[in-house]
Amino acid sequence: MSDLQLQILKSVNEHDGIESTLEVPEFAKIDANTLHSNLTSLWAKEMINFKKIETDKWILTKEAEEFLGAGSHEMRLLEEVMKSLDGLKISDVNAKLGQVGKLGQGKAFKNGWIGKNDDKLVSKVDKLPEDTAVSQLKTIKETGTLDDKKELTELKKRKLVTLTKIVGFNVTKAAKFGLEIVTMETDITSDMITSGKWKDAQFKPYNFNSEGVYPHSGALHPLMKVKEEFRQIFFSMGFTEMPSNQYVETGFWNFDTLFVPQQHPARDLQDTFYLKDPVKAGKPDDMEYWENIRQVHEEGKFGSIGYRYPWREEESLRMVLRTHTTAISAAMLHKLAKDPKPTRLFSIDRVFRNEAVDATHLAEFHQVEGVMAGYDITLGDLIGFMEDFFAKMGVNGLRFKAAYNPYTEPSLEIFAYHKGLGKWVEIGNSGMFRPEMLEPMGLPKNLRVLGWGLSLERPTMIKYGVSNIRELVGHKVSLDFVETNPAARLDEDLV
Ligand code: PHE
């Protein structure tokens, strides 16, 4: 038991409680936190109960403390004026008293202590009057307040006093009050049972209000939290997750199957990362499909006139870091062609683009992608479905704008109004996959497929109020940010 605890117990014992620790000089000088922790420890032993009491108290500023020693500014000015027998030249005030003279003048005039005679200050009193400011300050220092509220306000205006809250405690006896502290057991041990010590032991009651030690554990990165929310939305709409765990694709799956011509600017080194080693992949198993892709690009097929350029195998077999997860969607649709039926698939995973890095772009990001195959579905289904999907994230009132993707026709960019930014922002890209993409796989003509994609980073940055992507991804991310941010809820307004 600390001395302070014993002191508290003695005081409670003598006076049958402590009305307020603020009124007991020995406790009043101890800071509130120390008192609180000592009281809490006695309270936990059921020796006392206590309540916090807060009172307002006026305290002196540093300037006011100086007044107590040297006198108020007005008094010091008056003293100086009285010293100079035929008045103090106004032009000398500054040299003699500096700042004090300037600050004291108004008050000295108001008190009727001094007057003006031409260019001089003269005394209006015969002997030094009482220094009222100082005596008021003394009262405040002792009692924490002043009865004359007008004067108190005046002192406050002069920045001589400020109001603070001080905390004290009211203490009363509790069930196990005593002057000695019995150590209470927190656990019953086998020793206590065999020795019989448990019979006389006092046990500490459980404190169900205390918070346990926070267990140190892993934490989900915000991107993963938002990813999880998207997954739940997809699952709730009957989607199945695609296996997207491969970052390297061939040009064939990343571009050719998607009817992206081999001269398309997206295939440029500037936009796409190519692998050095191995530089080339083997051909796919389905050679009929491979041949169909060549023909649809080079000569045209399935009612399309194609692009009519010499399609090169080497280009198709180059290894790339996938630029979109649509490469996975293509592979999954190719599989679906073996047993065609209405299907809903999604993936949320990393893609790579060789782009200039700035506050909102890195050379990699996560794509949220969905594809939906259905018999005779139309652009109307795409629009209706997008409205349902985004409504699940709290994004309503979409607008659509015609756009271009080599693999979809028509293609639509999706816009939503961002209240914070006060403008329409693009939130996704979508379209109906072209026959040039679907028919080489062997999918029936009337099994149409729509698809859309968006980034995971953008909604995450909006959700967590992050404006620089480097605070979200990479070595500059603060672990504290990752560990303490709350779970994401996409059903509240996002934009
Ligand atoms: N692959 C597109 C992108 O990178 C997204 C998309 C997927 C568009 C499917 C249409 C259909 O933005």
Boltz pocket constraint, residues with backbone or C-beta under 6 A from the ligand:
constraints:
  - pocket:
      binder: B
      contacts: [[A, 323], [A, 324], [A, 325], [A, 326], [A, 369], [A, 370], [A, 405], [A, 408], [A, 429], [A, 430], [A, 431], [A, 450], [A, 451], [A, 452], [A, 453], [A, 454]]
      max_distance: 6.0
